Amino acid sequence: MLMSEKKKNTTVLDFFAEIGQLKRVRRSGWWTVGIKDGESVADHSFRCAVIGYCIAKMEGGDAPKVALMCLFNDIHEARINDLHKVVGRYVHIKNAEKRALKEQLDTLPREIGASIKALMDELIRDKSREGIIARDADILECMLQGKEYYEQGYTKAKHFFDKACNHLKTKSAKKLAAALEEWDSYDWCKKLAVLKR
């Protein structure tokens, strides 16, 4: 039986409202290093998509596809929250993520749900160029955020950009990660603030 047009529209609006929760869901890994009110999942997803797009361009990949993978990567966290690594000792996180995502996508009109599912399946398989780039973007965004928090005085955040580079696969992401150590996250602003005479 086909979904009525009105039901289809309200279902899509419900999905938008649910995704809006990601603006309030905090990335919980930062709590472990003393950051009380860290970035939201939506904050992370936005910059991750920009990073993914740029790395895809550098690597000759499908940049819009990578950006979409990055944007949809954590939507399940609207239902199950962001679960940091310690939680994995007690809860099978991947199963929870898959179940939440499946239920989210099952509520959508088939053409929308199926297209998002295809992107997420490709990302999870971590075999395609785009899936690998999207995963690198996710890691690199976390490294950047860790560096920014470190420079704000959260010294334990160094852990997030120290070892993460070992998980990167693309040449471009590895080069960016190598530059991260000496990079000052405030340089972009200092360069713009220089007065012209």
Secondary structure, DSSP 8 states (H G I E B T S, - for coil): ----HHHHHHHHHHHHHHHHGGGT-B-GGGGGGT-TT--BHHHHHHHHHHHHHHHHHHHTS-HHHHHHHHHHTTTTHHHH----GGGGGTS-HHHHHHHHHHHHHHTS-HHHHHHHHHHHHHHHHT-SHHHHHHHHHHHHHHHHHHHHHHHTT-GGGGHHHHSGGGG--SHHHHHHHHHHTT--TTHHHHHHH----
